[in-house]
Amino acid sequence: MKTPTLDPNTVGPRAAEILNAIKAHPLYERLTGSSMKYSTCWATFTGYPTVSQWDLDRDSAPLLEEALRSLALKAAVFELTGGDEETAELLLPPAVDEMVHAVLAQFTVICKIQEAIGVHFPHATEHEEFSYTRGCTTDAYYAAAGWGEQPTRYWLDAAEVNRRLNILEEKYGKAGIIGNGRSHNINFEAVPA
């Protein structure tokens, strides 16, 4: 688990300012609308499916809010550390991280918002760790931003995520999907059209 390098009372308020700036930007509606349209590419096997009884219609808007909050936190840490990507790659649960990817896929809009509000939204997959645990640095920063408790529906500890992934792997395997979606043994040519 990453150890805190910054005072949450410095990171949190700055992240709250960044999130407010994102929401006040004229491209905010385009960013959120585009991110929601990206849902046809959300079909992963190891992030969103870890949410109990995942439902795109019910879960996408609250998860989008968590992704924007996470990006604001990461941007605040990035700024306050002078651009330290590794420190800014905060621990996130997979479902939240996948929504971060959906938001960052809106590359043009993100670039315009970054430029307009003067921040960078770091995301370095080589520094990602899926070891989020309640009470970690991310939680301290989140609380200091004044956003209250993270919704536990999405903010799952790594141990619980791994338990759920084992359940999913068993179920996927029965359909011929192996390695949590990394391969399958379905021969499409053998299935009549």
Contacts in CASP RR format, 6 or more apart in sequence:
PFRMAT RR
TARGET T0000
AUTHOR 0000-0000-0000
METHOD contacts of the structure
MODEL  1
MKTPTLDPNTVGPRAAEILNAIKAHPLYERLTGSSMKYSTCWATFTGYPT
VSQWDLDRDSAPLLEEALRSLALKAAVFELTGGDEETAELLLPPAVDEMV
HAVLAQFTVICKIQEAIGVHFPHATEHEEFSYTRGCTTDAYYAAAGWGEQ
PTRYWLDAAEVNRRLNILEEKYGKAGIIGNGRSHNINFEAVPA
1 91 0 8 1.000
1 131 0 8 1.000
1 133 0 8 1.000
1 136 0 8 1.000
1 137 0 8 1.000
2 87 0 8 1.000
2 90 0 8 1.000
2 91 0 8 1.000
2 129 0 8 1.000
2 136 0 8 1.000
2 137 0 8 1.000
3 137 0 8 1.000
4 137 0 8 1.000
4 140 0 8 1.000
5 81 0 8 1.000
5 87 0 8 1.000
5 137 0 8 1.000
6 77 0 8 1.000
6 80 0 8 1.000
6 81 0 8 1.000
6 87 0 8 1.000
6 141 0 8 1.000
8 137 0 8 1.000
8 140 0 8 1.000
8 141 0 8 1.000
8 143 0 8 1.000
8 144 0 8 1.000
9 144 0 8 1.000
10 80 0 8 1.000
11 73 0 8 1.000
11 76 0 8 1.000
11 77 0 8 1.000
11 80 0 8 1.000
11 141 0 8 1.000
11 144 0 8 1.000
11 145 0 8 1.000
12 73 0 8 1.000
12 76 0 8 1.000
12 141 0 8 1.000
12 142 0 8 1.000
12 144 0 8 1.000
12 145 0 8 1.000
12 146 0 8 1.000
13 144 0 8 1.000
13 145 0 8 1.000
14 76 0 8 1.000
14 79 0 8 1.000
14 80 0 8 1.000
15 69 0 8 1.000
15 72 0 8 1.000
15 73 0 8 1.000
15 75 0 8 1.000
15 76 0 8 1.000
15 141 0 8 1.000
15 145 0 8 1.000
16 72 0 8 1.000
16 145 0 8 1.000
16 146 0 8 1.000
16 147 0 8 1.000
18 72 0 8 1.000
18 75 0 8 1.000
18 76 0 8 1.000
18 117 0 8 1.000
18 119 0 8 1.000
19 68 0 8 1.000
19 69 0 8 1.000
19 72 0 8 1.000
19 145 0 8 1.000
21 117 0 8 1.000
21 119 0 8 1.000
22 28 0 8 1.000
22 31 0 8 1.000
22 68 0 8 1.000
22 71 0 8 1.000
22 72 0 8 1.000
22 113 0 8 1.000
22 117 0 8 1.000
23 68 0 8 1.000
25 31 0 8 1.000
25 113 0 8 1.000
25 116 0 8 1.000
25 117 0 8 1.000
27 109 0 8 1.000
27 112 0 8 1.000
27 113 0 8 1.000
27 116 0 8 1.000
28 113 0 8 1.000
30 106 0 8 1.000
30 109 0 8 1.000
31 103 0 8 1.000
31 106 0 8 1.000
31 109 0 8 1.000
31 110 0 8 1.000
31 113 0 8 1.000
32 64 0 8 1.000
34 106 0 8 1.000
34 109 0 8 1.000
35 64 0 8 1.000
35 67 0 8 1.000
35 99 0 8 1.000
35 102 0 8 1.000
35 103 0 8 1.000
35 105 0 8 1.000
35 106 0 8 1.000
36 60 0 8 1.000
36 61 0 8 1.000
36 64 0 8 1.000
38 102 0 8 1.000
38 105 0 8 1.000
38 106 0 8 1.000
39 56 0 8 1.000
39 60 0 8 1.000
39 102 0 8 1.000
41 102 0 8 1.000
41 105 0 8 1.000
42 48 0 8 1.000
42 56 0 8 1.000
42 98 0 8 1.000
42 102 0 8 1.000
44 98 0 8 1.000
45 168 0 8 1.000
45 172 0 8 1.000
45 177 0 8 1.000
45 180 0 8 1.000
45 181 0 8 1.000
46 94 0 8 1.000
46 165 0 8 1.000
46 168 0 8 1.000
46 180 0 8 1.000
46 181 0 8 1.000
47 94 0 8 1.000
47 95 0 8 1.000
47 97 0 8 1.000
47 98 0 8 1.000
47 161 0 8 1.000
48 54 0 8 1.000
48 59 0 8 1.000
48 63 0 8 1.000
48 95 0 8 1.000
48 98 0 8 1.000
49 164 0 8 1.000
49 168 0 8 1.000
50 93 0 8 1.000
50 94 0 8 1.000
50 95 0 8 1.000
50 156 0 8 1.000
50 161 0 8 1.000
50 164 0 8 1.000
50 165 0 8 1.000
50 168 0 8 1.000
51 59 0 8 1.000
51 95 0 8 1.000
51 153 0 8 1.000
51 154 0 8 1.000
51 156 0 8 1.000
52 153 0 8 1.000
52 164 0 8 1.000
59 153 0 8 1.000
59 154 0 8 1.000
62 151 0 8 1.000
62 153 0 8 1.000
62 154 0 8 1.000
63 95 0 8 1.000
63 96 0 8 1.000
63 99 0 8 1.000
63 154 0 8 1.000
64 99 0 8 1.000
64 102 0 8 1.000
64 103 0 8 1.000
66 96 0 8 1.000
66 99 0 8 1.000
66 150 0 8 1.000
66 151 0 8 1.000
66 154 0 8 1.000
66 155 0 8 1.000
67 96 0 8 1.000
67 99 0 8 1.000
67 100 0 8 1.000
67 102 0 8 1.000
67 103 0 8 1.000
68 103 0 8 1.000
69 142 0 8 1.000
69 145 0 8 1.000
69 147 0 8 1.000
70 90 0 8 1.000
70 92 0 8 1.000
70 96 0 8 1.000
70 97 0 8 1.000
70 100 0 8 1.000
70 138 0 8 1.000
71 100 0 8 1.000
71 103 0 8 1.000
71 104 0 8 1.000
71 121 0 8 1.000
72 145 0 8 1.000
73 90 0 8 1.000
73 138 0 8 1.000
73 141 0 8 1.000
73 142 0 8 1.000
73 145 0 8 1.000
74 88 0 8 1.000
74 89 0 8 1.000
74 90 0 8 1.000
74 121 0 8 1.000
74 122 0 8 1.000
74 123 0 8 1.000
75 88 0 8 1.000
75 119 0 8 1.000
75 120 0 8 1.000
75 121 0 8 1.000
75 122 0 8 1.000
76 141 0 8 1.000
77 84 0 8 1.000
77 87 0 8 1.000
77 88 0 8 1.000
77 90 0 8 1.000
77 141 0 8 1.000
78 84 0 8 1.000
78 85 0 8 1.000
78 87 0 8 1.000
78 88 0 8 1.000
78 119 0 8 1.000
78 120 0 8 1.000
78 121 0 8 1.000
78 122 0 8 1.000
79 119 0 8 1.000
79 120 0 8 1.000
81 87 0 8 1.000
81 88 0 8 1.000
83 120 0 8 1.000
83 122 0 8 1.000
85 122 0 8 1.000
85 124 0 8 1.000
85 127 0 8 1.000
86 124 0 8 1.000
86 127 0 8 1.000
88 122 0 8 1.000
88 124 0 8 1.000
89 122 0 8 1.000
89 123 0 8 1.000
89 124 0 8 1.000
89 127 0 8 1.000
89 128 0 8 1.000
89 129 0 8 1.000
90 137 0 8 1.000
90 138 0 8 1.000
90 141 0 8 1.000
91 129 0 8 1.000
91 131 0 8 1.000
91 132 0 8 1.000
91 133 0 8 1.000
91 136 0 8 1.000
91 137 0 8 1.000
91 138 0 8 1.000
92 100 0 8 1.000
92 132 0 8 1.000
92 138 0 8 1.000
93 130 0 8 1.000
93 132 0 8 1.000
93 154 0 8 1.000
93 155 0 8 1.000
93 156 0 8 1.000
93 157 0 8 1.000
93 158 0 8 1.000
93 161 0 8 1.000
94 130 0 8 1.000
94 156 0 8 1.000
94 161 0 8 1.000
95 154 0 8 1.000
95 156 0 8 1.000
96 154 0 8 1.000
96 155 0 8 1.000
97 128 0 8 1.000
97 130 0 8 1.000
100 123 0 8 1.000
101 123 0 8 1.000
103 110 0 8 1.000
104 110 0 8 1.000
104 121 0 8 1.000
104 123 0 8 1.000
110 121 0 8 1.000
114 120 0 8 1.000
114 121 0 8 1.000
130 158 0 8 1.000
130 161 0 8 1.000
131 158 0 8 1.000
132 138 0 8 1.000
132 155 0 8 1.000
132 156 0 8 1.000
132 157 0 8 1.000
132 158 0 8 1.000
132 161 0 8 1.000
133 157 0 8 1.000
133 158 0 8 1.000
133 159 0 8 1.000
134 155 0 8 1.000
134 157 0 8 1.000
139 150 0 8 1.000
142 148 0 8 1.000
142 150 0 8 1.000
143 149 0 8 1.000
156 164 0 8 1.000
165 180 0 8 1.000
168 180 0 8 1.000
169 179 0 8 1.000
169 180 0 8 1.000
172 178 0 8 1.000
172 179 0 8 1.000
172 180 0 8 1.000
172 181 0 8 1.000
176 184 0 8 1.000
176 185 0 8 1.000
176 186 0 8 1.000
177 183 0 8 1.000
177 184 0 8 1.000
177 186 0 8 1.000
178 184 0 8 1.000
178 185 0 8 1.000
END
